[in-house]
Amino acid sequence: MADTLDKFTRTLKKLYEETGNMLLGGKKGIDQFLFDIDDMDTSANFALDQLIVNPEAVAFRHPDEESHVRKYSSGSGTIYEVPHASEKTPISEALRDAVVAGIESTGSFSSKHAKMVQNIINQHVSAHTVTRWKMALDTIRTGIFAPLGIGGKDIGIKIDYGRDASLSITYDFTAAGADINEALKELIDAYRAYGGSYDNMCVILGRKWLEKFSTDTTVIEYMKSNQANIILTRDILPPELFNTQGLKLMANYLVPGEIAPVSICAFEPRYKYVAYVGATASDYMPEDEAIIFSIGDDRYRVFRGVDVLDGNGKAVRTVGEIVFDSFNTKDPVTELIRSQTRVAFVPGNINRTARSTGTFSES
């Protein structure tokens, strides 16, 4: 009967397939946008030399006096151990016997197995992708690269880049006279105090900040004015900034009192972020925060080597965004599909970023 039913319905059967936040063809991820320099090597560590100097002015002297001594700043070097992520999915006897979505129940074993493996790979790729997106944003937000273990637990391998405390500020939107222009001005001032560049300034707003920006009476008046083009440009259908998936360019805005515009963005991919099995889905960007940075600053996506099994079952070391291999256990016969990465997000100078946390009225 089952076979008869399958033959009857197969012409009506369609596959609706969807895997959350897969990076679409031709797009770049927010991790690639924020950390646009890739550094790949089969070693385990990443070394970064920093020479950050803001020289003071020269000193003049009277005739016959000695030259003043200017001390040389030699910079510093740091070695970072790059964290390792590894996950595997078992294909057990029971799973091999199960019906695979998109394949007829009467389909051949080889076709079902191939489809199942592809589905597993897609799910691993999506998981690695969303993890990189979240870690990249959080590194800019907090100044700390903090990979998490099972259940979202801290496993003690975070990298604190030592951002100055003055670059994490607050703004109280509930105070009398508070408005988005003042909040943005204070964020830019904090960013500029440590040498943040006016070139290609970008601000990513959380939902509550974005609401304040969109409903601010001054901003609305700029939008109404024909002369607003020198102050505010905005598209009713916001494009993705630099083709970055989910990063919507809400406006280019010249904050009153500033000499250069800032790109006002929101990061809203199709699905929210789920940190681990059973976790509540949440926004990638906290709703009460705003971050600022220059698109042109050097920041590194660092990938290091992982050990995998080759076709002969021998260990080899290779490097990539995600590295796949497979191996078997013999009793019961189980095939395991494994994905690995060793990744870190390293800013050239973390003091070229700033964050503001807002206080908002209860809605």
N, C-alpha and C positions, 0 to 999 in steps of 0.2 A: 504493500500500500504506500509506504514512504517513497519507494522508487517511482511508483506511478505518479504520486503527487509532485515529486521533484520534476519529472518530465513535463507535467502539465504546466507548472508555474515558472519554469526556467526562462521562458520568453518574456515573462512579466517582471522578473527579478532584476533589480538595479542595486548597485553598491553606492552608498553615500559614505565617503571616507573623509575623515577630518582629523588631523593631528595638531594640537594646539601650538601656536606660535612657531611653526616651521618658518625658517628664513626663506622668503620667496626669491625666485630667480631674478637676478639683476639688482637686488636690494643689498644694502649693507646693514649689519646689526648695530645697535647702540654701542656695543663694546668696541666695534671697529671705528665708529664715529668719535668716541671719546678718547680712545687709545689707538691712534691711527698708524703707529710704527710697529710693525711685527718684527720680533726677534726670535728666531728659531734655532735651536741647537740641541744636540743629543746629550749634552751634559745635564747635571742636576740643578745647577745653580745659575744665578744671574748676577753679574757684577756691574755696578753703576758708579762712575766717577762723577762728582758734582763740583763745579767751580762756579759759585754764585757770588758775584761781587758787584757792589754799587759804590764805585770810587768817590771819595770826597774830592772837593775842589783842590787845585794846587795852591800852595802858599808862596807868596812873593817875599823877597828879602831885600835888605839894604845892600849897597855896594860893599864888596869884600867880605860879606858874610858867607858861611858855608851853605851849601844846598840843604834843604830839609830832607829828612829821610822818609821815604814812603815804603812801608812794609809790604812785602809780597804775600798775597793770599794764595795758598797752594791748593785749596779745595779739600775734598774728602772722598774716600772710596768706601763703598758698602757692598757686601756680598749678601744676596737674598737667596734663601732656600725656597725653591718653587714647589708649592704643594701638589700632591698627586691625588687624582680622583680615579676610581676604577669601579665599574659595575658590570654585572653579568646577568643574563637571562637564561634559565635552563629550558631546553625543549625536551620535555619528558615523554615517556611512552603515551601517557594520557593526552598530552598536548598534541602529539603527532597524530593521534586518532581523532582529534576534535575537528569540527567543521570550521574552515577558515573563511572569514568574511571576504566576499568577492570571488570565491571559487565554488563551483557546483559540488554538492556532496558526492556526486559520482565522478568528480574530477580525479585525475591521476595523483598518486602520492607525490610524485616529483613536483608537479605544479603547485600542490597545496603547500609542500615544504618550502619551495622557493618564495611563494607569496608570504608565508609566515615569517621567514627570515627577513624579507624586505620590510615587513611591518615592524618587526622588532628593531631593526636598524633605524627606521624612521623615528620610532619612539625614543630611542637613545639619543639620536641627533637632536630632537626637539628638547630633551631634558638638558643636554649640554648647552644648547643655545640659550635657553632661558636662564640657566645658571650664570653664564658669562654676562648676559645683559644685566642681571641684578647685581653681580659683584662689581662690574664696571661702574654702574651708577653709585653704588654704596661707597666705593673707593673715593669718588669725587665728593660725595656728600660728607663723609666722616673723616677722610684722611687716613683711613685704615683699610687694608685688604684683609678680610676676615672670612675665609672659607669655613663652612660648617660641616659637621659630620652627620651621622644618622639621627633622625629626629630633630634636625636643626640645632644640634648641640655644639657649643664651642669646644673644639678639640685642641686648643692651645697652640695653633700654628698661624695665628694672625700676624700681619706685618703692620706695625704702627709707623707711618712715615713722619710723624712728629709735626703736624701742622700747627702753626701758632694759634693759641686759644682765641686771639682777637679776630680770627677769621671765621669763627662760629658765633654769630650774633643772634639776637632775638628782636622781634617787633610786635608791639601790642596793638592789634587792630581794634580792640575794644576801647582804647583811650580816646578822649575827646579830641577831635581834629585829625585823627589818624587817617591816612589815605595811602593808596598804592604807590603814588609818586614818591612820597617820603620814604616808604619802605624800600623801594627799589634804589633810591638815592643812597640810603644808608648801606645797602648791600654793595653797591658799586664803590662807595667810599672805603669800605673795609677791604674789598678786593684790590683797589688801587693802592692802598697804604703799603702793601708788600710788593709793589711792582707789577700788579696785574695789567696786562696790555689793553689799550683801547681798541686794538685791531681785532675785528671779528668777535666782539663780545657776545656771549650767548648766555641766556638765563633759561633754566628749565623750572617751570612752576608746578607745584602740587595743585590738586583740584581746588582747594580753598583759596589759594593765591590767585589762581586763574579766574575764579568767580569774582574776586575783588577787582581784578584788572578789567574784566569784561563789563562790570556794572559801575565802575567809577565814573562819576559825573563829568570830571575833567576829561577823561579819556573819551567818553561818549561825545563831548563837545568837539574834540579834535576830529573824531570820525565824521561829524556832521559838516565840518568846515571844508570848503574847497581848498583852502590853503594847508590843510592837514598833511598833504603829501610830504612836506618837509619835516613833519613831526611824527606822523604815524601812517604806516601803510599796512593794510590788512585785507585778507582775502576771505570772502564768505565761505569758500571751500578751501581750508588751509592745506597747502602742499606739504609733502614730507621734505624736511631740510636735508639737502645733499643726498636725497634718495635713501634716507635712513628709515628703515621700517618702523612705523609707529611714532616717529618723532615729528609732530605737527608744528609747523611754523605758524604761530598764531598772529604775529605782528612783527614788524620792524619799527622800533619805537625810540625816539629821542627823549629820554627822561629829562624833564625840566632842570636846567642847571648843568647838564652834561654837554660835552663837546662831540661825542660820538654816539651813534645809535646802538641799540642792543637788540639782538634777535630774541624775541619772546617765544618760548616753545613749551609744549606739553608732550610728555611721553605716554602714549596710550596705545599699546599694541592690542590686538584683538582680544586676547585673554589676559586675565590677571595672573599674578605670580603665586604659585603654590610651592612653599618651601620644602615640604616633605609630605609623606603619606599621612593623610588625616588633618593636615594644616588647613586653616581657613585662607581662602584666596584673598590677596591684598594687592593694592596698587604697587607698581614698581617704585614710583616716586611718592613718598609720604605726602598726604594731602596738605599738611601744615608747613611744608618746607619749600624753599627756593634755593637753587644753587647757581653760581656764576663761574664762568671760565672763559678762556679764549680758545676758539676753535683751532688757532694756529700753533698753540703751545705743543711741545714735544711730550708725548706720553706713550708708554710702551705696552703692547700686548706680548707677554713673554711666554713662549712655549718651550718646554724642555723634554728630554728624552724619556720614553717609557719602554719597558721590556715586554715583548710580545713573542708569540710562537710563530715560526714560519711554517711553510708547507710540510716540512720534515719533522716538525715538533721541536725544533731547536730554538733556544732563546736568542732573539736579536733585539737590538735597541734601535728605535726609530722615533721620529718626532712629527707632530701634526696637531691641528686643532682637535681632532678626535682620531684615535687609532683603534681599529677593530681587529680582533682575531677570534678564533674559535678552537675549542678542544672538547674532548669527550671523556666521560667516565664509563666504565665497562659494565657495571652490574648494580642497578639496572642501567641499560644503555641510555645515556643522557648527553645531548649536545648542548654546550654552553656557548652563547654569543657574548663576547666581552668587549666593552668600550673603555678606553682609558684616555686621560689627558693629564698633563702636568702644566698648569697655567698660573700666571700671576699678572696683575695689572699694576704697573709701576709708573708713577708720574715723574717727569723730569724734575719738577719742583712743585711739591704739594702746596706751597704757599702762593701759588698762582690760581688757587681756587678759594671760594668762600661759600658759606651757607648761612641762611637766615631761617629761623624757626618762628612762625607766627603764632600769636594768641588770638583766637577767634571766638565770637559769641556762640553760645550753644544754639543750634538751629532747631 
